[in-house]
């Protein structure tokens, strides 16, 4: 598989992380598309016996020129980034978000195989617990998160935070060997980022990182657009959006859904029939047999810009 370095713009992102964008280069496949997807039946159970000939894949309406890899990934190790929005608008939701994060760390993280990190973000962002497989350390990191601690100025830089998490954290691991996701706690509002939604989606796709968000339900008169943004991030990266106002049992079921998605996946690598280096968006359509009720997969990808 041929690779070429992908150089990302060094925008002036408000962050407490002093790593330089130029200190690391993410290597990505040239003219190849790698997809991870999860399939379930009508009962919500994973379907792990699909054959390539049962699937119909279209890239911008055209079948691929060649499928290079098709494999089943079961019981995969997981790499998780817990990103907690602590801007002023999230004040009333922090305790609930902590509880969800701690439930994940203590009940679902497998110390033998999994790892996670915690980021506290507002106008700035900071890693409060680096990569670890220790649920006690993760729990302590989550409990250190405080409202407005990362807000030297008013505002929320959600896109910048996700971008840096993907680029610096998920970008340095073997993405093909693990199930990777961001557990995002936010109302979806961003008014301080230098990074665009498209740039965030692109880096998530390149690092095979799905975004699963627990969306806070703010007062309707105060906020608009956040729900749409979170839904788009989830759809573009192969994740989901949940609400954080459910019962403890419902929230645990949501976390188990995320785990099932990440531990039971298929990996498909193909060469598109027509791929121009023009930065355009390619829509992916994957059809499965009738015994599959739903497929969780990203909606598409951006072609290389040059």
Protein Blocks (a to p, Z undefined) as FASTA:
>chain_A
ZZddddddddddddfbfcdfklpccdddehiacdddddddfkopacfkbcfklpccdeeh
iacfbdfbdcddehiacdddddddfbfklmmmmmmmmmmmmmmmmmmmcfklgccddddd
dfbccdfbdcdfbfklmmmmmmmpcghklmmbgcddfklmmmmmmmmmmmmpcfklpccd
dddddehiackbfbdfklmmmmmmmnopacddddddddfklpghjlmmmmmmmmmnopac
ddfkbcfklmmmmmmmmmmmmmmccddddddfbdcdehpacdddddddfklmbdcddfbd
cddfZZ
